[in-house]
């Protein structure tokens, strides 16, 4: 891999991170997958917030 770096984390954090992976999966792959899940979750949370805050009008009212 190009451009590797280290991220100092507590051993307990590293151990928790391992639980999100599958055998043979790198920490980089686990983190990338978790970040994508977080992005999707934020997207859906935003959509729900928009729906709750928006005022919709029926076609008859338009």
Backbone torsions as a table, in degrees:
resi	resn	phi	psi	omega
1	UNK	NA	146.0	180.0
2	UNK	-98.4	143.6	174.5
3	UNK	69.5	41.4	178.4
4	UNK	-74.9	153.4	177.0
5	UNK	-143.8	172.1	175.7
6	UNK	-114.2	146.6	177.1
7	UNK	-121.3	110.6	179.5
8	UNK	-71.3	120.6	177.4
9	UNK	-135.5	157.8	176.0
10	UNK	-66.6	152.6	178.2
11	UNK	-59.6	-35.7	179.6
12	UNK	-64.9	-35.5	177.4
13	UNK	-68.3	-44.2	177.5
14	UNK	-59.3	-42.4	-179.8
15	UNK	-65.2	-38.7	176.5
16	UNK	-65.6	-40.7	179.4
17	UNK	-60.1	-40.4	179.0
18	UNK	-57.0	-34.3	-176.7
19	UNK	-68.1	-16.3	178.9
20	UNK	-88.6	-9.1	-176.7
21	UNK	-100.7	174.5	174.0
22	UNK	-117.3	162.5	-176.7
23	UNK	-53.7	128.7	177.9
24	UNK	87.8	-6.9	-179.6
25	UNK	-81.1	134.3	-179.1
26	UNK	-77.1	159.5	175.2
27	UNK	-60.2	-36.8	179.0
28	UNK	-60.0	-44.8	-179.9
29	UNK	-66.1	-40.8	178.6
30	UNK	-61.8	-48.7	-179.1
31	UNK	-63.1	-41.5	179.3
32	UNK	-61.7	-42.7	179.6
33	UNK	-65.7	-43.4	179.3
34	UNK	-64.1	-37.3	178.1
35	UNK	-66.9	-36.3	177.4
36	UNK	-66.8	-41.6	177.0
37	UNK	-61.5	-42.4	178.8
38	UNK	-62.6	-41.4	179.1
39	UNK	-62.6	-44.7	179.1
40	UNK	-64.0	-40.7	179.2
41	UNK	-63.5	-43.1	177.5
42	UNK	-62.0	-39.5	178.5
43	UNK	-60.1	-49.8	-177.7
44	UNK	-67.9	-36.9	175.5
45	UNK	-60.2	-41.6	178.9
46	UNK	-64.6	-40.6	179.5
47	UNK	-63.6	-42.8	178.8
48	UNK	-63.3	-43.1	179.4
49	UNK	-61.7	-42.5	178.6
50	UNK	-61.8	-44.6	180.0
51	UNK	-63.2	-38.4	-179.6
52	UNK	-71.4	-33.7	-174.6
53	UNK	-91.0	-17.1	-175.1
54	UNK	-86.4	151.2	174.8
55	UNK	-104.2	126.0	179.8
56	UNK	-109.4	149.1	178.8
57	UNK	-120.1	143.5	177.3
58	UNK	-71.3	162.8	179.0
59	UNK	-61.0	-34.9	-179.9
60	UNK	-63.5	-30.7	-179.2
61	UNK	-79.4	-20.5	-174.2
62	UNK	-70.3	NA	NA
